[in-house]
Amino acid sequence: MHRTATTCLTLAFAAITAVPIFAAPASAAAPTAAAAAVAKPPNVRACFDGQCKITITKAVRFRISSRYGFTRLSIARVGSGMVKVRGTGPGVSSTVVLGSGGRGTINNLSVRVSVTQKSATVRLAPR
């Protein structure tokens, strides 16, 4: 009987004290959440209609409406402060390379570029 009571008390004490020992401090979770937000890929689906603003840190490729004369668009940083936007489709390829603050067009798609040291922002709009 004494052994059963001691075991029950030990288990109860362990259950009470185990929660604080294994709980992570709230400040430890914050940097992980911030890092996940930075690493989140851009929403390229919003660009299908040819009207969007997208910020990239690495090259992206996505489908775009065929009304612009191509079906895929790729955006990549090239060199220092330059962005290459390339439209491709069956039997067609069109490319524009722009520096920060540059404006250009690919078929009927207007492109504006802003480049920072870590990312590039591209604004697409129908022409």
Phi, psi and omega in degrees: 000318180297320180294321179295317180294319179295318179296316179297316178295320179296315179295320179296317179295320179296320180294324181288318185273345183290327184297309180294330181294320184266353180286134178274141177296148182299326181292336179287331181281334184298311180298325179295317179295319179295319178295322179293323179293323180290322184279359182295129180289155180290155179275088183284340178297331180292346183267359184305320182280000177083013179226102181194172173234124184229134177250126183239150172243346174214168184300143176229155177218134183207164178283149178219155182304138182291352179295346178269001177093002175211168184243349178229145177231134175238141181232128181212148173281136176227127180066194182271113176075019181240148178229135177252127176244123185231127175256134179225156177193186180300109177075014182220145175209131180220135185227144171225136177243124185230146173268175181303131182085358182283153177229143179199182179222151169231113186052244181255025181245121178275138183231130174235140187232139172227126185239134172244182181295327185253343184209172176226138176248127182239131177249125178250143177205147175297147180264000000 
